[in-house]
Amino acid sequence: MSRPRSESKRRAILDAALQVFAERGIANSPTWAISKAARVAEGSLFTYFETKDDLMGELYRELRQEFSRNLEDFPHEADAKTRLRYIWDKYLDLGAEHPDHLKVLAQLRASGKLFKENETPAFAFVAVLKATHEAVLGTELESAPPELLVLMLRSQAEMAIDFIQANPESAEICREVGFRMVWMGLTGK
């Protein structure tokens, strides 16, 4: 009979994967290195995740859900600009507080190992999608795929985060100018 799974071991494996992926990159992170960082036997890793791809998929879902959990005071009833600004600021805050999380999220997205059909949209994605769609109503971008606009917003935020990390003295102006550029790009105003 197999031993019951431990949530603390599962969490240790996910945390170790995050750390190892951030340090080494996904391609250079063998499961033995993740197991060692988690202080579990390599076989234990496979008790919780059948493959490295399964581990990557679960880590991706957890990181996305983590961001959504930080939106408890989301202004649901506000206009699109206010809602997008809220998401923008929270995303930049996350980048400042947990740069490794964003670094690993980018690696996971670029890995080619994540499958959209297996993904439940996180609240943050749905909120940005809705606000972005509302922002472009009546503009030349109204017919643009909403997902493309969300991806463009995310890439702008990630560039702002990179710039702020390299130039912390410019954080506030970068935050302001970055959002103004995004809003003007969406609405033309």
C-alpha positions as CSV (number, residue, x, y, z in Angstrom):
1,M,0.0,0.0,0.0
2,S,1.4,3.4,-0.9
3,R,1.9,6.1,1.6
4,P,-0.6,9.0,1.7
5,R,0.6,12.1,-0.1
6,S,1.7,15.0,2.0
7,E,0.7,18.6,1.1
8,S,3.9,19.9,2.7
9,K,6.0,17.6,0.4
10,R,4.1,18.7,-2.6
11,R,4.5,22.3,-1.7
12,A,8.3,21.7,-1.1
13,I,8.6,20.2,-4.5
14,L,6.8,23.2,-6.2
15,D,8.9,25.7,-4.2
16,A,12.1,23.9,-5.1
17,A,11.1,23.8,-8.8
18,L,10.5,27.5,-8.7
19,Q,13.9,28.1,-7.1
20,V,15.8,25.7,-9.5
21,F,14.1,27.0,-12.6
22,A,14.9,30.6,-11.6
23,E,18.5,29.7,-11.0
24,R,19.2,27.3,-13.8
25,G,16.5,27.7,-16.4
26,I,13.9,25.0,-17.1
27,A,16.0,23.2,-19.7
28,N,19.0,22.9,-17.3
29,S,16.9,21.8,-14.3
30,P,16.8,18.0,-14.1
31,T,14.3,16.4,-11.7
32,W,17.2,15.2,-9.5
33,A,18.2,18.8,-8.9
34,I,14.6,19.8,-8.0
35,S,14.3,16.7,-5.6
36,K,17.6,17.6,-4.0
37,A,16.4,21.3,-3.4
38,A,13.1,20.0,-2.0
39,R,15.0,17.5,0.2
40,V,13.0,14.6,-1.1
41,A,13.9,11.4,-3.0
42,E,13.6,11.7,-6.7
43,G,11.0,9.0,-6.7
44,S,8.9,11.1,-4.3
45,L,8.8,13.9,-6.9
46,F,7.2,11.4,-9.3
47,T,4.7,10.3,-6.7
48,Y,3.3,13.9,-6.8
49,F,4.0,14.7,-10.4
50,E,4.1,11.9,-13.1
51,T,6.4,13.9,-15.3
52,K,8.5,17.1,-15.3
53,D,5.9,18.5,-17.7
54,D,3.2,17.8,-15.1
55,L,5.2,19.6,-12.5
56,M,5.7,22.6,-14.8
57,G,2.0,22.8,-15.6
58,E,1.1,22.7,-11.9
59,L,3.7,25.3,-11.0
60,Y,2.4,27.6,-13.8
61,R,-1.2,27.2,-12.6
62,E,-0.1,28.0,-9.0
63,L,1.9,31.1,-10.0
64,R,-1.0,32.4,-12.0
65,Q,-3.5,31.7,-9.2
66,E,-1.1,33.4,-6.7
67,F,-1.5,36.7,-8.6
68,S,-5.2,36.4,-8.6
69,R,-5.3,35.8,-4.9
70,N,-3.6,39.2,-4.4
71,L,-6.5,41.0,-6.0
72,E,-9.0,40.8,-3.1
73,D,-9.7,44.5,-3.3
74,F,-10.2,44.6,-7.1
75,P,-12.5,47.5,-8.1
76,H,-15.2,45.4,-9.9
77,E,-17.6,48.3,-10.4
78,A,-15.0,50.9,-11.6
79,D,-14.5,52.0,-15.2
80,A,-12.1,50.1,-17.5
81,K,-9.2,52.5,-17.0
82,T,-9.3,52.2,-13.2
83,R,-9.5,48.4,-13.4
84,L,-6.6,48.2,-15.8
85,R,-4.6,50.6,-13.7
86,Y,-5.2,48.4,-10.7
87,I,-4.0,45.3,-12.5
88,W,-1.0,47.2,-13.9
89,D,0.0,48.4,-10.4
90,K,-0.5,45.0,-8.8
91,Y,1.6,43.3,-11.6
92,L,4.4,45.8,-11.2
93,D,4.2,45.3,-7.4
94,L,4.5,41.5,-7.9
95,G,7.5,42.0,-10.2
96,A,9.2,44.0,-7.5
97,E,8.4,41.6,-4.7
98,H,8.9,38.3,-6.5
99,P,11.0,38.8,-9.6
100,D,11.8,35.1,-9.7
101,H,8.1,34.3,-10.0
102,L,7.8,36.4,-13.2
103,K,11.0,35.0,-14.5
104,V,9.8,31.5,-14.1
105,L,6.3,32.3,-15.5
106,A,8.0,33.7,-18.7
107,Q,10.1,30.5,-19.0
108,L,7.1,28.3,-18.5
109,R,5.1,30.2,-21.1
110,A,8.1,29.9,-23.6
111,S,8.7,26.2,-22.9
112,G,6.1,24.9,-25.3
113,K,5.0,22.4,-22.6
114,L,1.8,24.2,-21.5
115,F,-1.5,23.4,-23.2
116,K,-4.2,26.0,-23.3
117,E,-7.0,23.5,-23.3
118,N,-5.8,22.2,-19.8
119,E,-5.7,25.7,-18.3
120,T,-8.4,27.3,-16.3
121,P,-8.3,31.1,-16.8
122,A,-7.2,32.9,-13.6
123,F,-9.4,35.7,-12.3
124,A,-6.7,38.3,-13.2
125,F,-6.7,37.2,-16.9
126,V,-10.5,37.3,-17.1
127,A,-10.5,40.8,-15.4
128,V,-7.9,42.2,-17.8
129,L,-9.6,40.6,-20.8
130,K,-12.9,42.2,-19.8
131,A,-11.5,45.7,-19.0
132,T,-9.3,45.7,-22.2
133,H,-12.4,44.8,-24.3
134,E,-14.3,47.6,-22.8
135,A,-11.4,50.1,-23.3
136,V,-11.3,49.4,-27.0
137,L,-15.0,49.6,-27.7
138,G,-15.6,52.2,-30.4
139,T,-11.9,52.4,-31.3
140,E,-9.9,51.1,-34.3
141,L,-8.8,48.2,-32.0
142,E,-12.3,47.0,-31.3
143,S,-12.0,44.1,-33.8
144,A,-8.5,43.0,-32.4
145,P,-8.5,39.7,-30.6
146,P,-8.8,40.5,-26.9
147,E,-6.2,37.9,-26.0
148,L,-3.7,39.7,-28.1
149,L,-4.3,43.0,-26.4
150,V,-3.9,41.3,-23.0
151,L,-0.6,39.8,-24.1
152,M,0.6,43.2,-25.3
153,L,-0.4,44.7,-21.9
154,R,1.5,42.0,-20.1
155,S,4.6,42.4,-22.2
156,Q,4.5,46.2,-21.6
157,A,4.3,45.5,-17.8
158,E,7.1,43.1,-17.9
159,M,9.3,45.6,-19.8
160,A,8.5,48.2,-17.2
161,I,9.4,45.7,-14.4
162,D,12.8,45.0,-16.1
163,F,13.5,48.7,-16.4
164,I,12.5,49.4,-12.8
165,Q,14.7,46.6,-11.6
166,A,17.7,48.1,-13.4
167,N,16.7,51.7,-12.6
168,P,14.9,51.7,-9.2
169,E,15.3,55.5,-8.9
170,S,12.9,55.8,-11.9
171,A,10.3,53.5,-10.5
172,E,7.4,56.0,-10.1
173,I,7.9,57.8,-13.4
174,C,8.2,54.4,-15.2
175,R,5.0,53.1,-13.6
176,E,3.1,56.3,-14.7
177,V,4.5,56.6,-18.2
178,G,4.2,52.9,-18.8
179,F,0.5,52.9,-17.9
180,R,-0.2,56.1,-19.9
181,M,1.4,54.4,-23.0
182,V,-0.7,51.3,-22.5
183,W,-3.9,53.3,-22.1
184,M,-3.2,55.6,-25.0
185,G,-2.3,52.6,-27.1
186,L,-5.6,51.0,-26.4
187,T,-7.9,54.0,-26.6
188,G,-6.1,56.6,-28.6
189,K,-6.6,59.1,-25.8
